C-alpha cells in the first residue's frame, strides 16, 4: 500500500504548532456579549432564586433561568439533567442561571448579586448506602439504582465447588477528571432568519444539534454547530455543557454571546470517570484452570446518569477480563448519589475492572506457585474462545502474541515487576445502532473532499481517514481535503468515542471512495489517472458518492447477559518495573513495555503517540490523581492541587505494535484510542505488590498510602 501503513505527517499538525488553529476562545465578533453561569454551592437542596438585584447592575443585559427555557431537560441517555435547576439542586455545580452582560467582568460580578435561598436536604454520598430502600432519593424516584446489568452463565455454585483455590477481595477506584488542556468555551450567533450557529468544541456535534433544538423548541435545521479545534476530550465533552445556554441567549437577544469556563468551573461542569467498588470472588483448579467468577460492581454515577447505563454494562461485560471462564455471575449497578456526576472517560468502564481482575490473577498464580504469565496463557482468549456472554471470537485475537512480546522485554518474575493484560470492545454495544455516514467527491481542483461528522479530538482522525481515502483512490494524501467541522454540510458519523471512529467512519469513507473509484474506472485506467481531468470530463453528480457503515452488535438478554455486545475487540499487554522509596513512599517507574493489538497500523507514529498518552494517563490514574471529593465538594479543583503526570513522571518505554488484521475493518484496522490506558494501572499495581510483598486494593497509590501499606 502507498499511504496506509505509513507514518505520514498529521494533516492538522502545522495549524496546531503554529497557532493557526482556531479554538472557541479565539473567536471575537463585533457587538458580542458575554455569559457566565451561576452554579449551586450546595450538594442537595430546594432553591428559590432572586435575580432582581443582579438585573440592576449596569451592563447586565439579561439573566436566564428555568422559566426562560421551553424544555428544561436534556441528557445523552436519560433526560435527567436540567438546563437550569428550577426547584432543586442535586450536586455542587448544578447550573441555576445564566447571566449575559456587556463584558465578562460585569457578568461575573452579577453572579454575586443573585440571591439563592437554599433549603438543604439530606444527602447521600456513598453508593452502597444510596442503594438501600430507605436512603434519601436523589431524583425522587423509587430507587437510586439507575441500572442493573447481569451476566448469568453456567452454574456458579457448582463451579466454585470444583475449585481448589478461591480468592475473594474488594477493590476501590475513585472518580477522576479528564483534565483536557482547553477548558470549555463557546460562541453563539443568530442570523436574520433565526438560524443559530454555535462555535464550540464537542465530541458529538450532530447530537448536540438535537439536544439544543429540543431544549429551545425549534427545528434541528435551525441549529448549526461549527466544531472548532478541540484541545483534548477523553469523554469529557460528550455531555451538554454551555451549548443550550449560549443558543438560548443568542435566540432571545439576537446578538453574539461568548462564554469561557475557568479551570475551576470546568472541574465543576463536566463529568468524571466513575468511581467503583468491585467485589471479586475467583476460583481456580489446582492445575491452573479458571473455573468460576462472581463479581459485584457498584458504580457511582453521581447526581446524573449521563452514560452510566452504558459504562456499567461495559464494565460488566469486561469484568472477567480476557479469560475463558465456564461459570460467570456478574452484577453491575449504576447508582445516583449527590457527588459530581460521572460519564464517559477513556476506557468507559473497561478501565476500572482490570484493577480487580488482573490483581486476582496474580494472587491466584502466587497461591498456585505458578508463573503469572504461564497462568495467564493457560486461560486467555484465543481464536474460537467464548466470552462471558457466550460471544465466539472468530478472528483477530492476538493476545498470546501481545503477552509473549512483553515477556521478551521484561522479566515479570523479577521483584518489582508486574503485568497487566486486557481486552476492549469497540463501539456503542448492546445492539444500539452504531452507524457512521460519509460523503466523498472530486472537486474542480482535482482534490478528493471527504465530508464526515467525525470529531478530531487530538486522536488523529483527520489524518487516519485521509489516509484511508487516499489509499483507495491511489492519490497523495496532500490531495485530500477533510471536512468535519460543520453540521450543516457533513453527515452524522456518530460520536468520537468508544474507539469507533477509525473502524466505523473509516469503513464508511472506504466504501464511499470505492464507489467513487469504480465510477472513475468506467472511463479511466484506475492505476493511472488525473483527478482534475476526471472532473473536467465526467458528470459532476457522478463524482459524489455516499456510504454508510453499521457495526456488528446484538442486544444482550436482560436476565442472562448472553449476546454479542461489541465487535471488534482489541487486545494488549503491559509490563512494568518499579522501585519504591520506602522512606518517602514514592513509586518510581524504571522500565515498561507495551504490546498493543491494532489490527492494522494505518499510521504507526500516531499509534505510538496514542500509546504514550494512554500510558501517561494510566500512570496518573494509578499514582497521582485524586479529586478529593468530600461531602460532594471537589477540594482539588485546580491544577495546583489535582496532580497529573508531567514528562518527569513518565519514562521512555518499549512500544510494540501487534498487527492481526480484522476482516470487517478498513484495511484491517481496529481503534486503539481507549485500550492503551486499560492495562497500565493493573501492571503498576502488580509490580508494587511484587516489590513490597503487600498488595493495594485501592488507588491512587499516593506516597502516604504506600507508607501505610509498608507499615501495615
C-alpha positions as CSV (number, residue, x, y, z in Angstrom):
1,X,0.0,0.0,0.0
2,X,1.1,3.5,-0.8
3,X,-0.4,5.6,2.1
4,X,-1.9,3.2,4.6
5,X,0.8,1.8,6.9
6,X,3.0,4.9,6.6
7,X,3.7,7.4,9.3
8,X,2.6,10.4,7.3
9,X,2.6,13.8,9.0
10,X,-0.7,14.8,10.7
11,X,-2.8,16.9,8.4
12,X,-3.6,19.3,11.3
13,X,0.0,19.5,12.6
14,X,1.0,22.8,11.1
15,X,-2.1,24.7,12.3
16,X,-1.7,23.4,15.8
17,X,2.0,24.0,16.3
18,X,1.9,27.4,14.5
19,X,-1.1,28.8,16.5
20,X,-3.2,29.0,13.3
21,X,-5.8,26.5,14.7
22,X,-9.0,28.3,15.9
23,X,-10.4,27.3,19.3
24,X,-13.6,28.9,20.6
25,X,-11.6,31.1,22.9
26,X,-10.0,32.7,19.9
27,X,-13.3,33.9,18.4
28,X,-14.3,37.6,18.7
29,X,-17.3,39.1,16.9
30,X,-18.5,42.7,16.8
31,X,-21.3,43.5,19.2
32,X,-20.6,40.4,21.3
33,X,-22.0,39.9,24.8
34,X,-20.5,37.7,27.5
35,X,-22.2,34.9,29.5
36,X,-21.5,33.5,33.0
37,X,-23.2,30.6,34.7
38,X,-24.4,30.7,38.3
39,X,-23.8,27.3,39.9
40,X,-25.1,25.6,43.0
41,X,-22.8,25.7,46.0
42,X,-24.9,23.0,47.8
43,X,-25.0,19.3,47.0
44,X,-28.7,18.8,47.7
45,X,-31.3,21.5,48.4
46,X,-34.5,23.1,47.4
47,X,-33.9,26.5,46.0
48,X,-35.5,29.9,45.4
49,X,-33.9,32.3,43.0
50,X,-34.0,36.1,43.2
51,X,-32.3,37.9,40.3
52,X,-33.7,41.4,40.9
53,X,-30.5,42.9,42.4
54,X,-28.3,41.5,39.7
55,X,-30.5,42.9,37.0
56,X,-30.0,46.4,38.4
57,X,-26.2,46.3,37.7
58,X,-25.2,48.5,34.9
59,X,-24.1,46.4,31.9
60,X,-26.3,43.4,32.7
61,X,-28.5,42.6,29.7
62,X,-30.5,39.6,30.8
63,X,-30.4,36.7,33.3
64,X,-31.8,33.4,32.1
65,X,-33.4,30.9,34.5
66,X,-35.6,27.9,34.2
67,X,-38.7,30.0,33.3
68,X,-37.0,31.1,30.1
69,X,-36.4,27.6,28.6
70,X,-39.0,25.7,26.5
71,X,-37.8,22.2,27.5
72,X,-35.7,22.2,30.6
73,X,-34.4,18.6,30.4
74,X,-31.6,17.0,28.5
75,X,-29.2,14.1,28.7
76,X,-27.3,11.7,26.5
77,X,-29.3,8.6,27.6
78,X,-31.8,9.6,30.3
79,X,-33.2,13.2,30.2
80,X,-32.4,13.8,33.9
81,X,-30.2,16.9,33.6
82,X,-31.9,20.3,33.8
83,X,-30.7,23.2,31.7
84,X,-31.4,25.4,34.7
85,X,-32.3,23.9,38.1
86,X,-35.8,25.1,38.9
87,X,-36.8,23.9,42.4
88,X,-33.9,21.6,43.4
89,X,-30.2,21.1,43.1
90,X,-28.6,17.7,43.3
91,X,-24.9,18.4,43.2
92,X,-22.3,21.2,43.7
93,X,-22.0,22.9,40.4
94,X,-25.6,22.5,39.1
95,X,-26.5,25.4,36.7
96,X,-29.1,27.7,38.1
97,X,-28.9,30.9,36.0
98,X,-27.0,32.3,33.0
99,X,-26.0,36.0,33.1
100,X,-25.4,37.9,29.9
101,X,-23.6,41.2,30.1
102,X,-21.5,43.7,28.1
103,X,-18.3,42.2,29.5
104,X,-17.1,39.1,31.3
105,X,-16.2,41.2,34.3
106,X,-19.8,42.5,34.6
107,X,-21.2,39.0,34.0
108,X,-19.1,37.5,36.8
109,X,-19.9,40.4,39.1
110,X,-23.6,39.9,38.6
111,X,-23.3,36.3,39.8
112,X,-22.5,37.6,43.2
113,X,-25.8,39.7,43.3
114,X,-28.1,36.8,42.5
115,X,-29.7,35.5,45.7
116,X,-30.2,31.8,46.2
117,X,-32.2,30.7,49.2
118,X,-31.2,27.1,49.9
119,X,-33.3,24.7,52.0
120,X,-30.8,21.9,52.4
121,X,-31.9,18.3,52.1
122,X,-30.2,15.2,53.5
123,X,-27.5,14.0,51.1
124,X,-26.2,10.6,50.1
125,X,-22.6,10.3,49.0
126,X,-21.9,6.6,49.5
127,X,-23.3,4.5,46.6
128,X,-23.8,1.4,48.7
129,X,-25.9,3.4,51.2
130,X,-27.7,5.0,48.2
131,X,-28.8,1.6,47.0
132,X,-30.8,0.9,50.2
133,X,-34.6,1.3,50.1
134,X,-34.7,3.8,53.0
135,X,-31.9,6.0,51.5
136,X,-32.7,9.6,50.5
137,X,-33.6,9.7,46.8
138,X,-31.6,12.0,44.5
139,X,-34.2,12.1,41.8
140,X,-37.4,11.4,43.8
141,X,-37.6,8.0,42.2
142,X,-38.4,4.8,43.9
143,X,-34.7,3.8,43.9
144,X,-31.3,5.4,43.3
145,X,-30.3,2.4,41.2
146,X,-30.2,3.8,37.6
147,X,-29.4,0.4,36.0
148,X,-28.6,-3.2,37.0
149,X,-26.7,-5.3,34.4
150,X,-26.5,-9.0,34.9
151,X,-24.5,-11.9,33.4
152,X,-25.6,-15.5,34.4
153,X,-23.6,-18.1,32.5
154,X,-23.0,-21.7,33.6
155,X,-23.6,-23.0,37.2
156,X,-21.8,-20.7,39.6
157,X,-22.3,-22.8,42.7
158,X,-21.1,-26.0,41.0
159,X,-18.2,-24.0,39.5
160,X,-16.9,-22.9,42.9
161,X,-17.4,-26.5,44.3
162,X,-15.0,-27.7,41.6
163,X,-12.3,-25.1,42.6
164,X,-9.3,-25.9,44.6
165,X,-8.4,-22.3,45.4
166,X,-10.9,-19.4,45.8
167,X,-9.8,-15.8,46.3
168,X,-12.2,-13.0,47.4
169,X,-11.2,-9.3,47.5
170,X,-12.8,-5.9,47.3
171,X,-11.2,-3.2,45.1
172,X,-12.0,0.6,45.0
173,X,-11.2,3.2,42.4
174,X,-12.0,6.9,42.7
175,X,-13.6,9.5,40.4
176,X,-11.0,11.2,38.3
177,X,-11.1,14.1,35.8
178,X,-10.2,14.3,32.1
179,X,-8.1,17.4,32.6
180,X,-8.2,18.3,28.9
181,X,-5.9,21.3,28.4
182,X,-8.6,23.5,26.8
183,X,-11.4,24.4,29.2
184,X,-14.9,24.6,27.8
185,X,-15.7,27.6,25.7
186,X,-18.1,28.7,23.0
187,X,-19.7,31.4,20.9
188,X,-23.3,31.6,19.6
189,X,-24.7,33.7,16.8
190,X,-28.0,34.2,15.1
191,X,-28.9,35.4,11.6
192,X,-31.8,37.4,10.3
193,X,-33.8,34.2,9.6
194,X,-33.4,32.9,13.2
195,X,-30.7,30.4,12.4
196,X,-28.4,29.7,15.3
197,X,-24.8,28.9,14.9
198,X,-22.7,27.5,17.8
199,X,-18.9,27.7,17.7
200,X,-17.9,25.1,20.3
201,X,-15.6,22.1,21.0
202,X,-17.6,18.9,21.4
203,X,-17.3,15.2,20.7
204,X,-20.7,14.7,19.0
205,X,-21.8,17.9,17.2
206,X,-24.8,16.3,15.4
207,X,-26.3,15.1,18.7
208,X,-25.7,18.5,20.3
209,X,-27.9,19.9,17.5
210,X,-30.7,17.7,18.6
211,X,-30.3,18.5,22.2
212,X,-30.2,22.2,21.6
213,X,-33.2,22.2,19.2
214,X,-35.3,20.2,21.6
215,X,-34.5,22.5,24.5
216,X,-35.3,25.6,22.5
217,X,-38.4,24.1,20.8
218,X,-37.1,24.8,17.3
219,X,-36.4,22.6,14.3
220,X,-33.0,21.0,14.1
221,X,-32.3,22.6,10.8
222,X,-32.4,26.0,12.6
223,X,-29.3,25.0,14.6
224,X,-25.8,24.6,13.2
225,X,-22.6,23.7,15.1
226,X,-19.2,24.6,13.9
227,X,-16.9,22.2,15.8
228,X,-13.8,24.3,16.4
229,X,-10.4,22.8,17.2
230,X,-10.7,20.6,20.2
231,X,-8.0,20.8,22.9
232,X,-8.5,17.2,24.2
233,X,-11.6,15.4,25.3
234,X,-11.2,11.8,26.6
235,X,-15.0,11.6,27.0
236,X,-15.5,14.8,28.9
237,X,-17.1,16.7,26.0
238,X,-19.9,14.2,25.3
239,X,-22.5,15.8,27.7
240,X,-24.1,19.2,27.1
241,X,-22.3,21.9,29.0
242,X,-22.9,25.5,27.7
243,X,-24.4,24.7,24.3
244,X,-28.1,25.3,25.3
245,X,-27.2,28.4,27.5
246,X,-25.4,30.0,24.5
247,X,-28.1,29.1,22.0
248,X,-30.9,30.4,24.2
249,X,-29.2,33.7,24.8
250,X,-28.5,34.2,21.1
251,X,-32.1,33.3,20.2
252,X,-33.6,35.8,22.7
253,X,-31.1,38.6,22.5
254,X,-30.3,38.5,18.7
255,X,-26.6,39.1,19.4
256,X,-23.4,37.0,19.6
257,X,-22.7,35.6,23.0
258,X,-19.4,34.2,24.3
259,X,-18.5,32.1,27.4
260,X,-15.2,30.6,28.6
261,X,-15.0,28.5,31.7
262,X,-12.2,28.8,34.2
263,X,-10.3,25.7,35.2
264,X,-12.2,25.6,38.5
265,X,-15.6,25.9,36.7
266,X,-14.5,23.2,34.2
267,X,-13.9,20.8,37.1
268,X,-17.5,21.6,38.4
269,X,-19.2,21.5,35.0
270,X,-18.2,18.3,33.2
271,X,-18.5,14.6,34.1
272,X,-15.9,12.4,35.8
273,X,-14.8,8.8,35.4
274,X,-17.0,6.6,37.6
275,X,-15.7,5.6,41.0
276,X,-16.4,1.9,41.5
277,X,-16.5,-0.6,44.3
278,X,-15.6,-4.0,42.8
279,X,-16.1,-7.2,44.8
280,X,-14.5,-10.3,43.2
281,X,-14.6,-14.0,44.0
282,X,-12.5,-16.0,41.6
283,X,-11.9,-19.8,41.7
284,X,-9.3,-22.0,40.0
285,X,-8.4,-25.7,39.9
286,X,-5.0,-26.9,41.1
287,X,-3.8,-27.3,37.5
288,X,-4.3,-23.6,37.0
289,X,-7.6,-23.5,35.1
290,X,-10.1,-20.7,35.9
291,X,-13.4,-22.3,36.8
292,X,-15.7,-19.7,38.3
293,X,-16.0,-16.0,38.9
294,X,-18.6,-13.9,40.8
295,X,-18.4,-10.1,40.5
296,X,-20.4,-7.3,42.0
297,X,-19.6,-3.8,40.7
298,X,-21.2,-0.6,42.2
299,X,-20.6,2.4,40.1
300,X,-21.2,5.9,41.5
301,X,-22.8,8.0,38.7
302,X,-23.2,11.0,41.0
303,X,-26.2,13.3,40.5
304,X,-27.0,12.4,36.9
305,X,-27.0,9.4,34.7
306,X,-25.0,10.6,31.7
307,X,-23.6,7.4,30.2
308,X,-23.9,5.3,33.4
309,X,-26.1,2.6,31.9
310,X,-23.6,2.0,29.1
311,X,-20.5,2.4,31.3
312,X,-21.7,-0.1,33.9
313,X,-22.8,-2.5,31.2
314,X,-19.4,-2.3,29.6
315,X,-17.7,-2.8,33.0
316,X,-19.9,-5.9,33.5
317,X,-19.1,-7.4,30.0
318,X,-15.3,-6.9,30.7
319,X,-15.4,-7.9,34.4
320,X,-14.0,-11.4,33.7
321,X,-11.0,-10.0,31.7
322,X,-9.8,-11.7,28.5
323,X,-10.1,-15.1,30.1
324,X,-12.2,-18.2,29.3
325,X,-14.2,-18.9,32.4
326,X,-17.0,-21.5,32.3
327,X,-19.2,-20.2,35.2
328,X,-19.8,-16.5,35.4
329,X,-22.1,-14.4,37.7
330,X,-21.8,-10.6,37.3
331,X,-23.9,-7.8,38.8
332,X,-23.1,-4.3,37.9
333,X,-25.0,-1.3,39.3
334,X,-25.1,2.4,38.3
335,X,-26.2,4.4,41.3
336,X,-27.3,8.0,41.9
337,X,-25.6,10.0,44.7
338,X,-25.1,13.7,45.4
339,X,-21.5,13.5,44.2
340,X,-20.2,15.1,41.0
341,X,-21.8,13.3,38.0
342,X,-19.9,10.7,36.2
343,X,-19.9,9.9,32.5
344,X,-17.7,8.8,29.6
345,X,-13.9,8.7,30.1
346,X,-11.2,6.9,28.3
347,X,-11.9,3.2,28.7
348,X,-15.6,3.7,29.5
349,X,-15.9,1.1,32.4
350,X,-13.3,-1.2,30.9
351,X,-10.6,0.8,32.6
352,X,-11.7,0.2,36.2
353,X,-12.3,-3.6,36.2
354,X,-8.7,-4.8,35.3
355,X,-7.5,-3.3,38.5
356,X,-9.5,-6.0,40.1
357,X,-9.4,-9.0,37.7
358,X,-5.6,-8.6,37.0
359,X,-4.7,-8.5,40.7
360,X,-6.9,-11.6,41.2
361,X,-4.9,-13.4,38.5
362,X,-1.6,-12.6,40.2
363,X,-2.9,-13.6,43.6
364,X,-4.2,-16.9,42.2
365,X,-0.9,-17.6,40.4
366,X,1.0,-17.0,43.6
367,X,-1.2,-19.3,45.5
368,X,-0.7,-22.0,42.8
369,X,3.1,-21.3,42.8
370,X,2.8,-20.7,39.0
371,X,4.5,-18.2,36.8
372,X,2.0,-15.3,36.3
373,X,2.5,-15.3,32.6
374,X,2.1,-19.0,32.2
375,X,-1.0,-18.9,34.4
376,X,-2.5,-16.3,32.1
377,X,-1.5,-18.2,28.9
378,X,-3.4,-21.2,30.4
379,X,-6.6,-19.2,30.4
380,X,-6.7,-16.4,27.9
381,X,-8.9,-15.8,24.9
382,X,-7.8,-17.2,21.6
383,X,-9.4,-17.5,18.2
384,X,-12.6,-19.6,18.8
385,X,-12.9,-18.7,22.5
386,X,-16.2,-17.8,24.1
387,X,-16.6,-14.7,26.2
388,X,-18.6,-14.4,29.4
389,X,-21.6,-13.5,27.2
390,X,-21.1,-16.6,25.0
391,X,-19.8,-14.5,22.1
392,X,-17.4,-16.5,19.9
393,X,-14.2,-14.7,19.0
394,X,-13.8,-15.6,15.3
395,X,-10.7,-13.7,14.3
396,X,-8.1,-11.2,15.2
397,X,-7.4,-12.3,18.8
398,X,-3.6,-11.9,19.1
399,X,-3.5,-11.7,22.9
400,X,-1.0,-14.5,23.2
401,X,1.4,-12.7,20.9
402,X,1.0,-9.5,23.0
403,X,1.9,-11.3,26.2
404,X,4.8,-13.1,24.7
405,X,6.2,-9.8,23.2
406,X,6.1,-8.3,26.7
407,X,7.8,-11.4,28.1
408,X,10.7,-10.9,25.7
409,X,11.5,-7.5,27.1
410,X,10.7,-7.7,30.8
411,X,11.1,-10.4,33.4
412,X,7.8,-10.4,35.2
413,X,9.1,-12.8,37.9
414,X,11.7,-10.3,38.9
415,X,11.0,-8.4,42.1
416,X,9.3,-5.1,41.4
417,X,7.9,-6.3,38.0
418,X,4.3,-6.7,37.1
419,X,2.0,-7.4,34.1
420,X,-1.5,-6.3,33.1
421,X,-3.5,-7.6,30.1
422,X,-6.8,-6.5,28.7
423,X,-9.4,-6.7,26.0
424,X,-11.7,-3.9,24.9
425,X,-14.9,-4.0,22.9
426,X,-15.3,-1.3,20.2
427,X,-18.4,0.7,19.6
428,X,-21.6,1.6,21.4
429,X,-22.6,-2.0,22.1
430,X,-25.7,-4.0,23.1
431,X,-27.4,-3.8,19.7
432,X,-27.5,0.0,19.7
433,X,-27.4,1.2,16.0
434,X,-23.7,2.1,15.6
435,X,-23.8,4.0,12.3
436,X,-21.4,6.2,10.5
437,X,-22.1,8.1,7.3
438,X,-19.7,9.6,4.8
439,X,-19.8,11.7,1.6
440,X,-16.9,12.0,-0.8
441,X,-16.5,14.0,-4.0
442,X,-13.9,15.2,-6.5
443,X,-13.7,19.0,-6.8
444,X,-12.7,21.1,-9.7
445,X,-9.2,21.4,-8.5
446,X,-8.6,17.7,-8.7
447,X,-8.8,17.1,-5.0
448,X,-10.8,14.5,-3.0
449,X,-13.1,16.1,-0.5
450,X,-14.2,13.9,2.4
451,X,-17.3,15.0,4.5
452,X,-18.0,13.3,7.8
453,X,-19.2,14.4,11.2
454,X,-16.3,12.7,13.0
455,X,-14.7,15.0,15.5
456,X,-10.9,15.4,15.7
457,X,-10.2,15.4,19.4
458,X,-6.5,15.0,19.0
459,X,-6.5,11.3,18.3
460,X,-5.6,11.8,14.6
461,X,-8.9,11.1,13.0
462,X,-8.4,13.6,10.2
463,X,-5.1,12.0,9.3
464,X,-6.1,8.4,9.5
465,X,-9.3,8.9,7.5
466,X,-7.5,11.0,4.9
467,X,-5.0,8.1,4.5
468,X,-7.9,5.7,4.0
469,X,-9.4,7.8,1.2
470,X,-6.1,8.4,-0.4
471,X,-5.2,4.7,-0.4
472,X,-8.5,3.7,-2.1
473,X,-8.1,6.2,-4.9
474,X,-4.3,5.8,-5.1
475,X,-3.6,9.5,-4.7
476,X,-1.3,11.6,-2.4
477,X,-2.7,12.5,1.0
478,X,-1.9,16.1,0.1
479,X,-4.7,15.8,-2.5
480,X,-7.3,15.1,0.2
481,X,-9.4,17.8,1.9
482,X,-11.0,16.6,5.1
483,X,-14.2,18.5,6.2
484,X,-15.7,17.6,9.5
485,X,-16.5,20.8,11.4
486,X,-19.8,22.0,10.1
487,X,-23.0,20.0,10.9
488,X,-24.9,21.7,8.1
489,X,-22.7,20.2,5.4
490,X,-21.5,16.9,7.0
491,X,-23.4,13.7,7.6
492,X,-23.8,12.2,11.1
493,X,-20.8,10.0,11.8
494,X,-21.6,9.3,15.4
495,X,-19.6,10.4,18.5
496,X,-15.8,10.5,18.8
497,X,-15.9,7.8,21.5
498,X,-15.8,4.1,22.1
499,X,-12.7,3.9,19.9
500,X,-15.1,3.6,17.0
501,X,-14.2,6.4,14.5
502,X,-11.3,4.6,12.7
503,X,-13.4,1.4,12.4
504,X,-16.8,2.8,11.8
505,X,-16.3,6.1,9.9
506,X,-13.1,4.7,8.3
507,X,-15.3,2.0,6.9
508,X,-17.9,4.4,5.6
509,X,-15.2,6.5,3.9
510,X,-13.6,3.4,2.4
511,X,-16.9,2.2,1.0
512,X,-17.7,5.7,-0.4
513,X,-14.3,6.0,-2.0
514,X,-14.6,2.5,-3.5
515,X,-17.9,3.6,-5.2
516,X,-16.1,6.7,-6.5
517,X,-13.1,4.6,-7.7
518,X,-15.5,2.2,-9.5
519,X,-17.2,5.2,-11.2
520,X,-13.9,6.6,-12.4
521,X,-12.8,3.1,-13.6
522,X,-15.6,3.2,-16.2
523,X,-13.6,5.8,-18.2
524,X,-10.0,5.7,-16.9
525,X,-7.2,3.3,-16.0
526,X,-7.7,3.2,-12.2
527,X,-3.9,2.9,-11.7
528,X,-3.1,6.0,-13.8
529,X,-5.4,9.0,-13.9
530,X,-5.5,12.7,-13.1
531,X,-8.4,13.8,-10.9
532,X,-8.6,17.3,-12.5
533,X,-9.0,15.6,-15.9
534,X,-11.6,13.3,-14.4
535,X,-13.6,16.3,-13.1
536,X,-13.5,18.0,-16.4
537,X,-14.7,15.0,-18.4
538,X,-17.3,13.3,-16.1
539,X,-20.7,14.4,-15.0
540,X,-20.3,16.2,-11.7
541,X,-23.1,14.3,-10.0
542,X,-21.3,11.0,-10.7
543,X,-18.3,12.3,-8.8
544,X,-20.2,12.5,-5.5
545,X,-20.7,9.3,-3.5
546,X,-22.3,8.5,-0.2
547,X,-21.9,5.5,2.1
548,X,-23.0,4.2,5.5
549,X,-21.5,1.6,7.7
550,X,-23.1,-0.1,10.7
551,X,-21.0,-2.1,13.2
552,X,-22.0,-5.6,14.2
553,X,-23.6,-5.8,17.7
554,X,-26.6,-7.7,19.2
555,X,-28.8,-6.9,22.2
556,X,-27.9,-9.0,25.2
557,X,-30.5,-10.9,27.1
558,X,-31.7,-8.9,30.1
559,X,-31.6,-11.8,32.5
560,X,-28.5,-13.7,31.4
561,X,-26.4,-11.1,29.6
562,X,-26.0,-13.5,26.7
563,X,-25.3,-11.9,23.4
564,X,-22.6,-10.3,21.1
565,X,-22.4,-6.8,22.6
566,X,-19.2,-5.5,20.8
567,X,-17.1,-6.0,17.7
568,X,-14.3,-6.0,17.1
569,X,-12.3,-6.5,20.3
570,X,-8.8,-5.1,20.8
571,X,-6.2,-6.8,23.0
572,X,-3.0,-5.8,24.7
573,X,-0.4,-6.4,27.4
574,X,1.8,-4.1,29.5
575,X,4.8,-4.9,31.7
576,X,6.4,-2.5,34.2
577,X,9.3,-2.5,36.7
578,X,9.1,-0.2,39.7
579,X,11.3,0.9,42.5
580,X,9.9,2.3,45.8
581,X,11.4,4.7,48.2
582,X,10.3,3.2,51.5
583,X,11.0,6.4,53.4
584,X,9.0,8.8,51.1
585,X,6.5,6.4,49.6
586,X,7.4,7.5,46.1
587,X,6.8,4.9,43.4
588,X,9.4,5.3,40.5
589,X,8.9,3.7,37.1
590,X,12.1,2.0,36.0
591,X,11.1,0.2,32.8
592,X,7.9,-0.5,30.8
593,X,6.9,-2.3,27.7
594,X,3.5,-2.2,25.9
595,X,2.4,-4.6,23.2
596,X,-0.8,-3.3,21.6
597,X,-3.0,-5.1,19.1
598,X,-4.2,-2.6,16.4
599,X,-5.5,-4.9,13.7
600,X,-3.6,-2.9,11.0
601,X,-1.4,0.1,11.7
602,X,-2.7,2.8,9.4
603,X,-0.2,5.3,10.8
604,X,2.4,3.7,13.2
605,X,3.6,7.0,14.5
606,X,0.1,8.1,15.5
607,X,-0.4,4.8,17.2
608,X,2.8,5.2,19.2
609,X,1.6,8.7,20.2
610,X,-1.7,7.2,21.5
611,X,0.2,4.5,23.5
612,X,2.4,7.3,25.0
613,X,-0.7,9.3,26.0
614,X,-2.6,6.3,27.3
615,X,0.4,5.1,29.4
616,X,0.9,8.6,30.9
617,X,-2.8,8.8,31.7
618,X,-2.7,5.4,33.3
619,X,0.3,6.4,35.4
620,X,-1.7,9.4,36.7
621,X,-4.8,7.3,37.4
622,X,-2.7,4.8,39.4
623,X,-0.3,7.1,41.3
624,X,-1.4,10.7,41.4
625,X,-5.0,11.7,40.6
626,X,-7.3,12.5,43.4
627,X,-10.3,14.9,43.1
628,X,-10.6,14.7,46.9
629,X,-14.4,14.8,46.9
630,X,-15.6,15.4,50.4
631,X,-19.4,15.5,51.0
632,X,-20.0,16.4,47.4
633,X,-17.4,19.1,47.1
634,X,-14.3,18.8,44.9
635,X,-11.4,20.0,47.0
636,X,-8.7,19.5,44.3
637,X,-10.3,21.7,41.7
638,X,-7.3,23.3,40.1
639,X,-4.1,22.1,38.5
640,X,-2.0,23.2,41.5
641,X,-4.0,20.6,43.6
642,X,-5.1,18.0,41.1
643,X,-1.9,16.3,40.1
644,X,-1.3,14.7,36.7
645,X,1.9,13.3,35.3
646,X,4.4,15.5,33.7
647,X,7.2,14.4,31.4
648,X,9.3,13.9,34.5
649,X,6.8,11.4,35.9
650,X,6.8,9.0,32.9
651,X,9.5,7.2,31.1
652,X,10.6,6.2,27.7
653,X,9.4,2.7,27.1
654,X,9.2,0.0,24.6
655,X,6.2,0.2,22.3
656,X,5.3,-2.9,20.2
657,X,2.6,-2.7,17.6
658,X,0.9,-6.1,17.0
659,X,-0.9,-6.5,13.7
660,X,-3.6,-9.1,13.1
661,X,-6.0,-7.7,10.6
662,X,-9.7,-7.7,11.2
663,X,-11.6,-8.5,8.1
664,X,-14.5,-6.2,8.8
665,X,-12.3,-3.2,9.4
666,X,-10.9,-0.7,6.9
667,X,-7.7,-2.2,5.7
668,X,-7.9,-4.4,8.9
669,X,-7.5,-1.5,11.4
670,X,-9.1,-1.5,14.8
671,X,-9.4,1.6,17.0
672,X,-6.9,1.9,19.8
673,X,-7.5,5.3,21.4
674,X,-9.0,3.9,24.6
675,X,-7.5,0.4,25.0
676,X,-4.0,1.9,25.5
677,X,-4.9,3.0,29.1
678,X,-6.6,-0.1,30.3
679,X,-3.6,-2.3,31.2
680,X,-1.4,0.3,32.8
681,X,-2.9,0.5,36.3
682,X,-3.0,-3.2,36.9
683,X,0.5,-3.7,35.7
684,X,1.8,-1.0,38.1
685,X,-0.3,-2.4,41.0
686,X,1.1,-5.9,40.4
687,X,4.6,-4.5,40.2
688,X,4.1,-2.7,43.5
689,X,2.8,-5.8,45.1
690,X,5.8,-7.7,43.9
691,X,8.2,-5.1,45.3
692,X,6.6,-4.8,48.7
693,X,5.1,-8.3,49.1
694,X,2.0,-6.4,50.1
695,X,-1.0,-5.5,47.9
696,X,-3.0,-2.3,47.5
697,X,-6.7,-2.7,46.8
698,X,-7.4,1.0,46.2
699,X,-5.9,3.8,44.1
700,X,-4.4,6.3,43.8
701,X,-1.2,4.9,45.3
702,X,-0.1,8.2,46.7
703,X,3.0,8.3,48.9
704,X,1.0,8.3,52.2
705,X,-0.8,5.1,51.1
706,X,2.5,3.4,50.2
707,X,3.9,4.3,53.6
708,X,0.7,3.0,55.3
709,X,0.9,-0.2,53.2
710,X,4.6,-0.7,54.2
711,X,3.7,-0.1,57.9
712,X,0.6,-2.3,57.9
